[in-house]
Amino acid sequence: MSDTSSDNKRISGEISESLRNALGDRYLTYALSTIMHRALPDARDGLKPVHRRILYAMRELKLNATGGFRKSAKISGDVMGNYHPHGDAAIYDAMARLAQDFNVRYPLVDGQGNFGNIDGDNPAAARYTEARMTAAAEALMEGLTENAVDYRENYDGTLTEPVVLPAAFPNLLANGSSGIAVGMATNIPPHNIEELCNACLHMIKSPNVRDETLLDYIPGPDFPTGGTIVEPPENILNAYKTGRGAFRLRSKWHVEELPRGQWQIIVTEIPYQVPKSRLIEKLADLINLKKLLILGDVRDESADDIRLVIEPKSKNVDPEVLMSMLFKQSDLETRFSMNMNVLIDGRTPKVCSLKEVLRAFLDHRQEVLQRRSQHRLDKIDRRLEVLEGFITAFLNLDRVIEIIRYEDHPKQVMMEEFDLSEVQVEAILNMRLRSLRKLEEMELKNEHEALLIERAELEDLLASDDLQWSKISEQLRATRKQFGRTSEGGERRTVFAEAGEVAAVPLEAMIDREPITVVCSKMGWIRAMSGHIDLERELKFKDGDEARFIFHAETTDRLLVFGSNGRFYTIGASTLPGGRGMGEPLRLMVDLPNEAEIVDLFIHVPDRKLLVASTAGDGFVVPENDVLAQTRTGKQVLNVRGDVRALVCHPVGGDHIACVGENRKVLVFPISELNEMSRGKGVRLQKYKDGGLSDARTFDLANGLTWRDPAGRTRCETELGEWMGKRASAGRMAPRGFPRDNRFN
């Protein structure tokens, strides 16, 4: 349907419009509803509508901080029925979170029962738990009865609810907030109330305060679960300036000494919003998958406080090194991404700086003070009017009594005779006889004088910005005293430190060096026998299997596996299974495809060079340091395609290369003619008319070329002029007595 005016026309009582307009209008309505009424908090009280309605409903139920508890089902039911027409499960989840001291820095709900825990377990059902407000929640609503904020009708127009709460402290920053709207999101960390109050007091004195100065009062977030912030100060400053940034948060830990030089690490605080059970599972995975060889064990000994015990594989490990690796590979270190996207004045979404958020709170507090003061002033005026009527009645008491006793319409007579208002006369007529004593007259005069003094003070307050800010400062100091560091839980929990990068430490410095014997069978089952056993010793294998590789090594060695697919794989000798059983398949330790065979298995020697070649007769020299792989998938070094496969992998040791083909022709040429590469197909070593390469090796020409003859005797040929040639030539037939398998060894 085209987007023209003819599209919008009335047909049989219905309106027809273009799909573009219909979807656009409806989606815009949904987006605005999500942004303003669901996902983003108000900068003034730091609450979303659901949280504001929960607290207001609890106030209406008179669930104050010193009173009794009520069933959570009753509370969520009242919220849903009166103010928030959404699912009761969502309302209860929101209320439960306000009670979780590991999620909220200053809980607004005092929960009784199972409200979840830091392990990530869910709260009990609403019918089993009870709740009431906390003192912090009451502070947010102080002044609601004094016309401090506007009210609006609830969803069905039967009740009213506050548009925003008066908020005695900057709750948006104190407790933080998170939410995902349409096209925008918010994520604000919690902070310390005393620091926030100090920053607000300084902003009142210096409205144009610099962002750098604010950080002297608010150095960073204060998470309920503590931890250590290791973000550089310049990054924190930039985050608070722009409203966007991130904070690196680490667990808090210390080393606990054990007998015989042993030790263990105790983690006492974990990062914010990291479930403890999931953290332990991740640490256990590092052990089971052997991703962190120096990590021995992890245990959870937590009770009311967190106590995670981390044991090293060896006492020789440096605790700083172990924790540095754990910070990189687990949630013992996380990044909290800050995005201070909030609703300014409850209507406009904006990413605000720290200064802008504090300014929005202070402006709100000024408006609340003005409205409360005006409300009190109006109340005083009404009371003064009544008191003046009472005083007039006392001065003319006999005449007033006479009018009441004898006149048919005493109200009208009193209004005309004493020039009283209707409100004053009604108060006089409703006055009790016991109030006609002399003492009451004195009390009325004293009250009248006191109210006149208070009224003058309020008028001065409303007329002076300086007096208003002085009053707000006084209120902030009272809030700081109530929730500051001298109160329970008011001390700063999150500390600051430098990240302190730890230099890489060689593997042998972190693992006990012990002798082992590596055994790998023909079928690819690998194990490590303790000690250096006799290599000729008879070993047990699975039926139909036999030994293929067996050599002495140490637990600190790294082993290189060369596959027929041309890839090198790296395995730590300390990760090999023990020698009591048959071992484990090598293919479970590295991602060696089933169709690929193991060409060679040997100990890595740093700075050594290797000769690699394929069955097609192509090869090159590669530095052994370049073939080390960091992952299970290995590292592709020799490129092979089709039926061609990797065949040769020998350490380079000499100045010449000898090649032999399947046609038994031998070629010898200088190693200087062969390229050194890190990866590739290589260059042609020997030319073949039919078949391919059988073997290749390096040797010193002066020492001659050696091999074992069919009788097992070692032979050495020093006169090699007949087989010398250029690289990629065909070569000559092998000398008499050359092995029938066409291999040099």
N, C-alpha and C positions, 0 to 999 in steps of 0.2 A: 504494500500500500504506500503510495507516494506521500511525502510530507507536505501537503497543501491544505489550504483552508477548507477545501471541499471534503477533506477527510473527517473533519470534526462536524458532524451533523447528527441531529436527533432522529433516530429511527425507531418507531413504535415504542416510545418512552425510554429508549436506551441511547447512550452517547457512544458514537463510534470515533476512535482516534487512532493515529498511527502507532504501530508497535514501538517505534523509536521513542515517541513521547510517553507512551504508557510505561515502558520499562524504565526510562530515565526518571520520570517523576516518582515512581514507586521505589526504585532503588535509592534515590536521593533521600527519600523519607526514611527508609531503613537505615541508611548510613548515618544520617543525622541523629536518629534515635540511638544507634549504637554508640556513637561518639559522645553524645551529651548525657545519656541516661543509663549507660551500662559500663563502658570500658575505661573512660578517662576520669580521674579524680578532680575535685574542685580544689583550686589552689588555696582557697580560704580556710577550709577545715580539713582538707586532705582526704575526704571520703567520697566514695561512689554512692549512688542512691541506695543500693541494697544495704550497705553498711550503716548509712544514716538512718534508714528506716528501721533497721534492727535495733539500734540504740534508742531511737525515739519510742518504739513499741515497748522496750524494756522499761523505759522511764514511765510510760503510761501505766505499766503493770506495777510500778513502784518497787522495782528490783534494784534498790540502791546498794552501794558498796557495803553498808553495814547491816543490811536487812537480810531476809531469808532468800533461799533459792527457789526457782520454779522449774518445772520440767521443760526441757528444750523443745519438746513437741508442742507445748502450749505457746512458747515464745514464737517459734517459726510459724505456727498456725495463725497467731494474731498478726504477724507481719504479712503473711500471704493474704489473709482475709481483709485486712484493713488498708494496707499501703502498697504491697508489692505483689501484683497478680502473676506470679511465676511459680515454678515448681518448688514444693517445700524442701526437696532434697538439696536444690541449689542454695536455698536460703540457709538451711542448716549447715551446709558446708562452709558458707561464707561466715556464719556465726562461729563455727568451730575454729576456723582459722584465727579469728580475733582473740581466741582464748589460748592459742598455742604460743608459749613463751619462747619456743625455738624458731618461730616464724615471724612473730611480731615483737618489736623491741619493747614497747609498752602496751601490754595486752589491754584491750578495752572490754573484754568479757572475762569474768571469773567463773571458770568451769569446775564443776564437781562431777567426777566420773572419768571415763575414758574418752579423752578428746584427741587421741592420736599421740604419736611419739616421734622422736627424731629418726627412728629406724624406717619411717615411711608407712607405718601401719595406720589404717583409717580409724576415725573416731567410732565409738559405739553408736548404735541407733539412737535417734532423738528421744525415744521413749525411755531410755535408760539413763540419760544424763540430765544434769540440772545446771542452771546458770543464773548469774546476776551481773550487774555492771561492776566495773572497777572504779577506783578514784579518778583514774585518767579519763574514763568515759564521762564521769560526772563533770569533770573540769571542761570537757568539750561542750557540755550543754548548759553551763552556768550562765544564766540570764535569759533562758527561754521564756520564763514567765514575765519578763520585763520588757517585752516588745523589742528584743535585741535584733531579731531577724524577721524577715517576711515569711508568711505562711501561704500555702496554696492548697487547693482542694486535692483530695486523693483521687485515685483512678475512677471511682464511681460517684464522686461529689458528695458523699455522706459525711466525710470527716476532713480535717485539714492536717497538713504536715509541714514541717519547716523546710524552706528552700535550701538553707544552709545552717550549720550549727555555729554558735558564737565562738567556740574554739579558744580556750585560754592559752594554748601553746600551739606552735606550728606543727600540727600533726602530720601534714604531708611529708615533711622531712624527718620527723621523729620516728614514724612507723613505716615510711616508704609506701610504695604502691606499684602494682604491675597490671597490665591489661593490654588486650589486642582489640583495636577497633577496626573500622573499614578504611584501609589505606594509611593507617597510622597506628602506633603503639606507644606504650609508656612503660618505663622500668626505673623506679626511683629507690635507691638504697635507704635504709634507716640511719638515723643519726642520734646523737646524744642530746637530751633536752637541755641540760645545763649549758652546753656549748651553743645551742641554738638561741637560748635566752640571752646569753652574753653577746652574741652577734647582733641580735635585735636591739639590745640596749645601746650598743655602739652605733647602729644605724640610726637610732633616734637622735643621738648626739651629732652624728655626721651623716646626714642623708645622702651625700655624694661619695660615700666611702668607696675605695678601690677594691676590686676583687681580691687582690693580693692581701689586703688588710683583713678581709673577712676570713681568709684561711688561717690567720693567727688565732681566730676564735673557733673555727670549724676546720680542723686539719684534714678531716675525711669522714667517711661513713663509720658508724658504730653498730656492727651487726650483733644480733641477739646471741648468736653462737660463738662470738668472739673471733679468734683467728688473728692473723698478722697480715696487714696490707704492705706489700712490697712494691707498690707502684711508685715511680719517681715523682717527686713533688711537682715538677714542671708539668707532668701529665695530669696530675690531680687539678692543678690550677687551670689548665686548658679545659678540662672536663666541666668544671664549675663555671667557667666563663661562657662556654658555648651551650651548656646543657646536655652535651653528648660526650661520652668517653667510656672508659673501662677501668676497673680496679682489679689488680692481681691480688688474690686473697689466698693465703697459705694456712695450713693447719699449725697449731701451736704444739711443740713437742720438746722433750728433753731426754737425755740419756740416763738410763738407770744401770748402775754398776752391779755386776753379779760376781760370785766367787770364781776363782781361778782365771781371772782376767777376762771373763765373758761379760757381755753387756747386751742390753736391749733398749729399744726406743719406745717411749711412752707418748702417745698422742692424746692430748687432753682437750683439744678443741678442733673441730673440723669446719670447713668452709660453709657459709650460709647456703641453705636450701639444697644441701647434699645429703640424701638419706644415708644413714650410717650403714644399714644392711647392704645397700647397693655398693657403697664404697668398699666394704669388706669383700664382697663378691669379686669386684674388679681386682683387688689386691691378690685374692686367691687365684684368679685367672693368670696373673703375671707369674705366679709360682708354677701352676699346673702346665701352662704353655711354654714355660722356660724362657719367657721374654726378658726376665731380669734375673740373671744368674746369681747375683750376690744377695738376693732376698731369700731367706730361709723359711720363715713361717709368719703368720699373722693370727692374732687371737683377739677376741672381744671380751674384755673383762669389765665392761661398763655396768654400773648400777644406776644411781641417780646422776652421777657425773660420768663423762665420757672417759674411757680408758682403753685405748687400742694398743696392743702390744705387738711390736714389729721386731722379729728376730733376724739377724743377718745370717748368711750362709757360713761365714767365718768371722772370727773375732778380729782378723786382720783387716777387715773392711773399715774404711773411714766412715763414721756416722754421717758426716756432712755429705760425702759422696753418695751414700745410700739414699738419704733424704732428697738430695738434688735429683737423682734419677727417678725417685717416686713422685716428686713434684711434676716431672715432665710426663710421666706415663700413667698417672692416676688422678683422681679427683681430690687428692690431698692439696692440690693447688687448682683454683678455678679463676675464671675471669668474670666479674660482674659487670655487665654492660649497662651503663646508665643512659637513659633517654628521658629527660624531664619534660615530657609532653603533658601539659595540664590544661584545665579549663580556667581561663582568666574571667573572673566575675561570673562563673558558672555558664558561660556561653561560648567563648572564643577559644578554640584549641590552639596552643602555642608552645613551642619548645623554649623553655625559659632558663635563664642562668640562675645561679644560686641567689644572686642579689635581687633578681626580679621576683623570685618566689617569696623571699623574705619581705620584700616591699608589698606584695599582694596581701600577705598575712597582716602586716602592720596597718595597712590601709583598712583592712577588714576590722581589725581591732579598734581603730579610731571610729569607724562607723558604728560598731557595736556600742562603744562608750557613749557616743552622742545619742544614740537611740535609747539606751538605758537611762542616761541622765535626763533626757526629755520625758521619758516615761515616769521617772521619779518626780520630776518637776510638776508634771500634770497631776500626779497623785497628791503631792503636797498642796497644790492649789485647791484641789477638791477638799482635802482635810482642813485647810485653813478656812475655807468657806464655812464648813460645818462648825469649826471651833469658834469662829466669830459669832455665829448664831447662838452657840451655847453660852458664850460670855455675855452677850446681850440678854439672854434669858435669865442668867444669874443676877445681872444688874437690875432687872425688872421682874424678879421672881414672883412677888405677890400678884402683880398685874397679870403675868403669864398664867398663874394658877387660876386666877379669877376668870380669865377668858376661856380657859379649857373647861372650867366647871359650868359656866353659865351661858356661853355663846353657842348657838346652834351650828355655826360655821366658824370654828376657832381658827382654822387654817387661814382663811381669807382675812379675818380680823387682824391676826398677828402680822401677816404680810403687810397690811396697810398701815398699822399703828407703829410698828418698829422698823419698817422698811427692810424686811427680810426677803430672801429668795425662797422659792418653793422647796429647794433642797434643804435649806436651813430650817424651815418650819417643820418639814417632815422629820428631820433629825431630832428636833425638840420634842415633837409629839411622841416619838418612839423612845425617848429617853426614860430610863427606869427611875423610880422614886428614890432609890438609894443613892442615886447620883446627885441629889440635891443638897448634900452636905457641904460644909465649907471647904473641907480638904479637897474635894473634887474640883472646886472652883480654882484653887491654887494650882492644882495639877494641870488644869486646862490652860491657864495662863503660861505656866512654864513650858508646856508642850507647844503652845502658840509661838512663844519666843524662840524656842529651839528650831521649829520648822521655818521661821522667818530667816534665821541664820543659815540653815541648810539651803534654803531657797536662793539666798544671795550667793552662796558658794557655787551652786549649780549654774546660776546665770553667768557667773564669772567663768566657770569651766566651759560652758557652751560658747562663750564669746572669745575664748583664748585658745589658740592652737598649742601654745607652750604649756598651758595648764593641762590640756588634754594629753600631750605626750608625757608630761610628768606623771600623770595618773596611770597611763599605760605602762610606764617604766616601773611604777610601784607594783602593779599587778604582775608584771613579768618577774620581778624579784620574788614575789610571793610564790609564783609557780615554780621558779628555780629552787626555792627552798623546799617546796613540797616534793618535787620529783628529781632534784639534783643529786650530786654525788653523795650527799650525806643521808639520802633516803635509801631504802632497801632496793637493791638492783640499779641504783642510779650511777654507779661508777662506770667509767668507760671500759668496755670489754675488749674492743678491737685495738690492737697496738700497731705500731709502725716500725718497719725495719727495711734495710736494703736487701735486694735480692741476693747479692753476693754470688756471682757465678763461680762454680767450682770447676777447675781444670779437669780435663779427661785424664783418667787414671788407667794405666795398663791393666789388662785382665789378670795378669799374674800377680799383681799387687793386691787383688781383691779375692783371690781364690787360693786355697791351700794347694801348694805344689806337691802332688803325689804321683808316684810312678804307676802307669797302667799299661796294659797290653790291649791294643785295638784288634778286634777280630770281626771280619766281615765275610759272610759266606757267599757262595756262588749265586744263591737265590736272593741276596741282598739283605740278610738279617745281620744286624750289627750290635755289638756289645763291647764293654770295657772290662777286662779282667783286672783285679787288683794286683799291683806289683808288676815287675818285669819277669814274666814266666819264660820257660824254655820255648823258643819258637818251633821246635821240632816235636813238642809235646802233643799227644793225641787229644783232641777235643771232641765234644759231642755236638752233633748237628741234627737237624730234622731229617727224617727219612728222605733219601734221594738228594740230600744237600751235602756240601763239602766246603772246606775252607778255600777262600780266594785271596783275601788280603789279611795279613797278620803282621803286626809290627809293634815295637815299643814306642810309648809316648808318655806325656805327662798331662795332668788335668788342666794345666794352663795353656795347652796347645790348641791351635785351631786346625781343623781338618778340612782339606779341599776335596770335593767330589767332582770329577769331570764326567759328564754324561755324553752319550753318543749323539745327543741333540746339539752339542757344541756349547752347552751352558756349564758354568762352574757354580757349585753350591758350597756354602761355608757352614760348618758345624763346630760348636764348641766341644772339646773333648770332655769337659766336666758335665755336659748334658747327656752323655751316652748312658744307656741303661746298664745296670750292673751285670756281672758275668755269671750270676747264679743260674739264670735260665738260658734260653736260647737267644735272648736279646729282643729287639724290635725291628720291624721292617724299616729300612732306610727311607723308603718312600713316604713313611708317616712323618718323618722329621723334616723332609724337604719336598718341594713340589716337583719331583722327578716323574715325568709321564710314564705310563705303563709300557709304552712302545719303545722307550729309550732304555739303553743298557748303561751299566756303570763301566766306563773305560778305565778309570784309575781312581785311587783313593790314597792320599798321602798327607803328611804333615806340612803345614804352611811354613815356609822359611822366608822371612822378610827380605826384600831387595834381591831375591833370586829371580832368574828368568826361565821361562818355559818354552819348549818347542812344541807347538800344536800343529796337527795335520789331519786331513780328512782322507777317506778312501779314494777320492778322486785325485789325490796327489798334490793338493793345494795346502799350503801352510805358511806359518810365520812365527816369529819370536815375540812373546808377550811378557812384560814385567809381571811377576807374580803378585805384586801389590795391587795391580790393576784388576785382578780377577776376583778379589774378595767381594762377596755378596753380603748385603745387609739384611736381606729378607729371605723368606722361605722359597721364593720363586727363583732365586739364583740370579746369575748375571750372564747374558749372552756374550760369548767371546768369539767363537769360530762359527761363521755363518755356513749352514749346510741346507741344501734343497733336494727335494725328490728322494731318490734312493741313496744319495750320498750321506755318509754319517761320519762323525768324528771318530778317529782311530788312534791317534798318537798323542801322548802328553808326557814329555820327558824333560827333566831339568837340563838346562844348557850347561855343559861342562867341557869346553874344548874350543878348538879353532876351525874344525871341519864338521860337515854333516855327511852321514852315510845313509842312503835310501835303498830299499830293495822293494821291487814290485812283485806282484803275483806271478809275473813271467820269470822270476828268479834273476832278473838283471839288477846289478848293483851299480850305484852312481855315488861318487864322492866329490864334493865341491866345498869351497871355503864358506864358512858361516857368514862372512861379510857380504856375500851375494844375496842374503835373505833379509827381507825387511823386518823391522821391529814395529809392531802395531799394538793397539789396545783392543781392537775388534775389527773383524772383517772376514772375507773369504780367503785372503792370503794370496800368495803367488805360486806358480807351478814349481814343484820341487823336481819332479822326474816325468819324462814323457813316456806314455804307454800307447801301444797300438791296440792291445786288448787288455782287459782287466784293469787293476788299479794298484794302489799302494798297499804293501804288506807291513812295512815297519820303517822307522827312521830313528836315528839317534845322533848325538854329537860326541866327538872324541878329539883328543890331541893327536895330530898327525905324527908328531915325533914319537909318540908311544905306540903307534900302530892301532889297528882295528881288531878287537877281540870278539869271539863268539864261542859257543859250546857246540862241539860236533855231535853227531848222533850217538857217539859212545859216551858222552858226558864230559869229555875232556875240553879244557879251555885252550883255544888256539888263538894265536896272535899273528896278524899279517901286517908286516911293516912296509913291504914293497907294494904300494898301492897305485903306482903310476898307470897301470893298465885300466884302472877303474876311475881315475881322475877325469873330470870333465867340467863343462859349463853347467850351471843350474838349468833345469828343464830339458836336458839332453836325455837320451835313452839309456845310457850305461852299457855295461858288459855283463856277461853271464857270471854268476857268483863263483868264487873259487871252490876247488874241490874240498869236500868235507863241510860245506855250509849247511846249517840245519834245514831239515825238510819242511819245517813249518814256516820257513822264510822269515824268521825273527832272529835278531842279533843276540838276545839273551836266552 
